[in-house]
Amino acid sequence: MNTCMTLGRIFFGVGILGIGVLHFFYPGIRPIIIPGLTNIPPDLSFISYFIAVLLIGTGLWVTVGKKFNGISLLMGIIFLLLFLFGHLPRFLSAGAFNNYWVNTNKVLALSGGFLAVSTINAPKPGHKIMRLLAKAGPIGMYFYAIMLYNFGVGHFNNLEGISNIVPKYIPFPKFWTFLGGVALIGSAISIFSKYMVKKILLLLALNLFIWLLLLHLYYTILFPHWNEGENFMGSSTCLCFCGTALILSQTASKAGSKVQE
């Protein structure tokens, strides 16, 4: 049993479960799923509960680790559709840098994470449609890498603003913001180039886990209700991305690696 793969799958599953749970505490559909639907009419609230149950069920399924490949593949495709037809049009229509940028990147990375999970010890699908969809599995790492690159560039383009997010008890916030940008961009380049993927993504997973403990959970505990639970959402997605990094550290380099590690 591959410990990194198992831990990565569990992290990802728990993170998805957390995103689902948040739908029971705040109205409407969370912006990371579909933007602009937090104020849906009460008679349509069953939609948000359905999404919550779907995410919680999928998260539990992935966490437990029994026959999760098919559901993870389907969820990866669903999240890709949410990116293409829900987030991307809203982001492009808003113009320049806007508030939709973060979730647009995150939902693409979550699609990549689901696709990465679907490839873990994947049996050959029995149905021809599932066999066709399964070909998208290895592409998931590039969706994840796009998010890493974009967020890394964001660290440099908004160094002042992002450094203000670093908790006050941590000294030299601009230095850590700059270093974080380097780590994210470097990891994206590693995935695209297949260069030292295993080592670099293991370091990225450690980096993200430290961010989870020192930054995301810090704000979640202090300000749990800020912006309708966005700090909790940040902790959940960070855990998903940490899990994705662990999984890809074991699988990405196998897809035609240019460097023997």
Secondary structure as GFF3:
##gff-version 3
##sequence-region A 1 261
A	DSSP	alpha_helix	3	22	.	.	.	ID=ss1
A	DSSP	three_ten_helix	42	44	.	.	.	ID=ss2
A	DSSP	alpha_helix	45	64	.	.	.	ID=ss3
A	DSSP	alpha_helix	69	82	.	.	.	ID=ss4
A	DSSP	pi_helix	83	87	.	.	.	ID=ss5
A	DSSP	alpha_helix	88	94	.	.	.	ID=ss6
A	DSSP	alpha_helix	101	118	.	.	.	ID=ss7
A	DSSP	alpha_helix	128	134	.	.	.	ID=ss8
A	DSSP	three_ten_helix	137	139	.	.	.	ID=ss9
A	DSSP	alpha_helix	140	157	.	.	.	ID=ss10
A	DSSP	alpha_helix	159	163	.	.	.	ID=ss11
A	DSSP	alpha_helix	173	193	.	.	.	ID=ss12
A	DSSP	alpha_helix	197	211	.	.	.	ID=ss13
A	DSSP	pi_helix	212	216	.	.	.	ID=ss14
A	DSSP	alpha_helix	217	222	.	.	.	ID=ss15
A	DSSP	alpha_helix	230	251	.	.	.	ID=ss16
A	DSSP	three_ten_helix	252	254	.	.	.	ID=ss17
###
